[in-house]
Amino acid sequence: MAHQHPHEKASGENRLALAITLALTASFTAAEVVGGLLTGSLALLGYLDDLINIPLGVALAIKLIPDPILAGCREKARETSRETRAANRGWQPPPWWRCGWL
């Protein structure tokens, strides 16, 4: 079954961010498994359960949304993002202030 909307390709910057996120998640997951098994801690293994099940649940929920509804929501998000970026082009905080939030 074909659909008639264009697909946007991920940019290199988006792919890098995704790769970093997946690498961090995989390392946290491995640390939780090793820590939970070595210490016999059910709390660490319970946290691992949340680390895996919540993202999978969100992904499943998104997959279950009908395509026309999801396309409409994405378009509305793009419009809102454009409006927000246009409204925020004025004052920008100084770099030292941005670093303070890290």
Backbone as CSV, one residue per row, in Angstrom:
resi,resn,N_x,N_y,N_z,CA_x,CA_y,CA_z,C_x,C_y,C_z
1,MET,0.845,-1.175,0.000,0.000,0.000,0.000,0.889,1.236,0.000
2,ALA,0.790,2.066,-1.014,1.633,3.246,-1.148,0.982,4.440,-0.464
3,HIS,1.807,5.349,-0.032,1.302,6.588,0.547,1.939,7.756,-0.186
4,GLN,1.289,8.901,-0.121,1.640,10.013,-0.994,2.294,11.196,-0.291
5,HIS,2.921,10.997,0.843,3.590,12.130,1.474,5.107,11.940,1.401
6,PRO,5.837,13.052,1.269,7.293,12.935,1.142,7.932,12.599,2.481
7,HIS,9.005,11.862,2.417,9.759,11.542,3.626,10.959,12.459,3.702
8,GLU,11.176,13.013,4.880,12.338,13.862,5.063,13.518,12.985,5.452
9,LYS,14.644,13.232,4.839,15.854,12.493,5.157,16.490,13.099,6.400
10,ALA,17.043,12.243,7.239,17.723,12.726,8.433,19.047,13.363,8.039
11,SER,19.343,14.489,8.656,20.607,15.148,8.362,21.730,14.452,9.114
12,GLY,22.949,14.759,8.743,24.100,14.168,9.415,24.125,14.511,10.894
13,GLU,23.713,15.740,11.225,23.684,16.168,12.624,22.674,15.337,13.420
14,ASN,21.508,15.080,12.824,20.496,14.268,13.501,20.976,12.838,13.682
15,ARG,21.649,12.310,12.681,22.157,10.943,12.781,23.222,10.832,13.859
16,LEU,24.072,11.852,13.972,25.107,11.844,15.010,24.469,11.890,16.399
17,ALA,23.467,12.744,16.567,22.778,12.839,17.848,22.105,11.511,18.190
18,LEU,21.502,10.874,17.208,20.869,9.579,17.433,21.903,8.525,17.811
19,ALA,23.027,8.516,17.117,24.082,7.539,17.410,24.630,7.730,18.820
20,ILE,24.838,8.984,19.225,25.326,9.255,20.579,24.300,8.810,21.613
21,THR,23.031,9.112,21.356,21.968,8.716,22.286,21.887,7.198,22.426
22,LEU,21.942,6.500,21.304,21.889,5.034,21.354,23.106,4.452,22.051
23,ALA,24.282,5.034,21.814,25.499,4.546,22.472,25.419,4.750,23.983
24,LEU,24.941,5.921,24.410,24.796,6.169,25.849,23.774,5.219,26.474
25,THR,22.653,5.028,25.794,21.631,4.121,26.316,22.160,2.697,26.413
26,ALA,22.884,2.257,25.403,23.453,0.906,25.430,24.466,0.767,26.554
27,SER,25.283,1.801,26.778,26.269,1.705,27.851,25.600,1.706,29.223
28,PHE,24.556,2.525,29.395,23.822,2.511,30.665,23.155,1.160,30.893
29,THR,22.601,0.606,29.837,21.952,-0.694,29.938,22.956,-1.768,30.333
30,ALA,24.110,-1.771,29.691,25.147,-2.759,30.028,25.613,-2.585,31.467
31,ALA,25.797,-1.346,31.898,26.219,-1.104,33.279,25.168,-1.579,34.271
32,GLU,23.900,-1.361,33.953,22.827,-1.817,34.841,22.790,-3.337,34.935
33,VAL,22.939,-4.010,33.806,22.921,-5.485,33.814,24.082,-6.016,34.627
34,VAL,25.281,-5.524,34.360,26.461,-6.005,35.076,26.343,-5.688,36.561
35,GLY,25.972,-4.457,36.882,25.830,-4.075,38.290,24.753,-4.868,39.000
36,GLY,23.637,-5.081,38.338,22.545,-5.843,38.949,22.900,-7.299,39.167
37,LEU,23.597,-7.888,38.206,23.968,-9.296,38.338,25.097,-9.496,39.337
38,LEU,26.084,-8.614,39.344,27.205,-8.763,40.275,26.795,-8.536,41.720
39,THR,25.925,-7.580,41.939,25.519,-7.260,43.314,24.255,-7.999,43.733
40,GLY,23.569,-8.605,42.794,22.307,-9.275,43.117,21.215,-8.279,43.480
41,SER,21.327,-7.058,43.001,20.392,-6.001,43.355,19.171,-6.024,42.448
42,LEU,18.027,-6.254,43.043,16.782,-6.208,42.280,16.420,-4.770,41.898
43,ALA,16.880,-3.814,42.709,16.579,-2.415,42.401,17.235,-2.012,41.081
44,LEU,18.483,-2.402,40.878,19.157,-2.069,39.623,18.497,-2.770,38.444
45,LEU,18.106,-4.010,38.634,17.442,-4.731,37.546,16.050,-4.159,37.278
46,GLY,15.383,-3.672,38.321,14.088,-3.023,38.146,14.220,-1.724,37.376
47,TYR,15.295,-0.983,37.653,15.547,0.247,36.915,15.830,-0.073,35.448
48,LEU,16.549,-1.148,35.212,16.844,-1.578,33.848,15.550,-1.873,33.093
49,ASP,14.599,-2.477,33.778,13.302,-2.758,33.175,12.660,-1.462,32.670
50,ASP,12.714,-0.403,33.478,12.156,0.886,33.057,12.951,1.484,31.906
51,LEU,14.262,1.301,31.934,15.122,1.854,30.898,14.805,1.261,29.531
52,ILE,14.335,0.040,29.504,14.021,-0.627,28.237,12.532,-0.507,27.890
53,ASN,11.666,-0.763,28.847,10.233,-0.838,28.551,9.588,0.507,28.221
54,ILE,10.015,1.578,28.856,9.378,2.874,28.589,9.635,3.341,27.160
55,PRO,10.894,3.333,26.662,11.084,3.721,25.249,10.373,2.790,24.276
56,LEU,10.338,1.496,24.577,9.625,0.569,23.692,8.122,0.846,23.691
57,GLY,7.588,1.185,24.848,6.171,1.516,24.933,5.822,2.780,24.166
58,VAL,6.686,3.785,24.260,6.466,5.026,23.518,6.533,4.752,22.013
59,ALA,7.528,3.958,21.598,7.655,3.626,20.175,6.424,2.868,19.682
60,LEU,5.926,1.935,20.480,4.734,1.185,20.102,3.521,2.097,20.014
61,ALA,3.389,3.012,20.965,2.253,3.943,20.945,2.285,4.806,19.682
62,ILE,3.470,5.260,19.293,3.582,6.073,18.079,3.235,5.252,16.846
63,LYS,3.664,3.982,16.827,3.347,3.112,15.680,1.840,2.869,15.548
64,LEU,1.118,2.899,16.670,-0.319,2.617,16.643,-1.170,3.823,16.239
65,ILE,-0.562,5.011,16.165,-1.308,6.198,15.743,-1.529,6.116,14.233
66,PRO,-2.765,6.289,13.760,-3.024,6.243,12.310,-2.204,7.297,11.560
67,ASP,-1.759,6.941,10.364,-0.893,7.819,9.566,-1.468,9.215,9.331
68,PRO,-2.752,9.367,8.972,-3.260,10.734,8.745,-3.197,11.604,10.005
69,ILE,-3.478,11.027,11.148,-3.438,11.789,12.398,-1.995,12.173,12.722
70,LEU,-1.073,11.222,12.586,0.331,11.486,12.870,0.891,12.546,11.918
71,ALA,0.509,12.484,10.641,0.976,13.480,9.675,0.464,14.874,10.041
72,GLY,-0.789,14.956,10.457,-1.344,16.245,10.878,-0.638,16.796,12.108
73,CYS,-0.342,15.932,13.059,0.357,16.359,14.273,1.774,16.819,13.952
74,ARG,2.444,16.115,13.047,3.809,16.516,12.674,3.801,17.864,11.957
75,GLU,2.818,18.084,11.102,2.723,19.364,10.402,2.470,20.494,11.394
76,LYS,1.593,20.263,12.353,1.310,21.285,13.365,2.558,21.564,14.195
77,ALA,3.324,20.523,14.515,4.561,20.708,15.271,5.571,21.521,14.469
78,ARG,5.662,21.261,13.156,6.574,22.037,12.307,6.178,23.512,12.293
79,GLU,4.873,23.782,12.160,4.400,25.168,12.147,4.693,25.848,13.480
80,THR,4.425,25.167,14.571,4.685,25.725,15.897,6.171,25.975,16.082
81,SER,6.989,25.053,15.599,8.440,25.214,15.712,8.912,26.425,14.922
82,ARG,8.386,26.602,13.721,8.758,27.769,12.913,8.351,29.062,13.612
83,GLU,7.133,29.100,14.164,6.658,30.292,14.859,7.502,30.583,16.089
84,THR,7.851,29.549,16.824,8.656,29.723,18.032,10.047,30.231,17.681
85,ARG,10.655,29.651,16.641,11.981,30.114,16.224,11.932,31.556,15.754
86,ALA,10.876,31.923,15.032,10.752,33.302,14.549,10.579,34.262,15.730
87,ALA,9.829,33.866,16.734,9.595,34.726,17.894,10.842,34.840,18.768
88,ASN,11.711,33.836,18.763,12.881,33.824,19.637,14.142,34.351,18.965
89,ARG,14.017,34.922,17.780,15.209,35.396,17.078,15.751,36.690,17.668
90,GLY,15.027,37.314,18.562,15.481,38.575,19.141,16.611,38.362,20.127
91,TRP,16.314,38.502,21.384,17.325,38.419,22.431,17.798,36.989,22.627
92,GLN,19.098,36.824,22.745,19.689,35.523,23.036,20.540,35.660,24.297
93,PRO,20.489,34.680,25.189,21.317,34.776,26.395,22.803,34.682,26.036
94,PRO,23.657,35.296,26.835,25.093,35.222,26.548,25.610,33.793,26.718
95,PRO,26.708,33.446,26.042,27.215,32.066,26.100,27.519,31.579,27.512
96,TRP,28.034,32.451,28.368,28.359,32.016,29.725,27.098,31.616,30.489
97,TRP,25.965,32.217,30.160,24.725,31.877,30.848,24.223,30.522,30.363
98,ARG,24.348,30.273,29.075,23.940,28.975,28.528,24.749,27.846,29.147
99,CYS,26.037,28.057,29.327,26.895,27.026,29.932,26.546,26.785,31.396
100,GLY,25.996,27.786,32.038,25.607,27.635,33.437,24.531,26.605,33.654
101,TRP,23.719,26.324,32.606,22.653,25.350,32.740,23.171,23.924,32.630
102,LEU,24.379,23.746,32.153,24.933,22.401,32.036,25.320,21.960,33.387
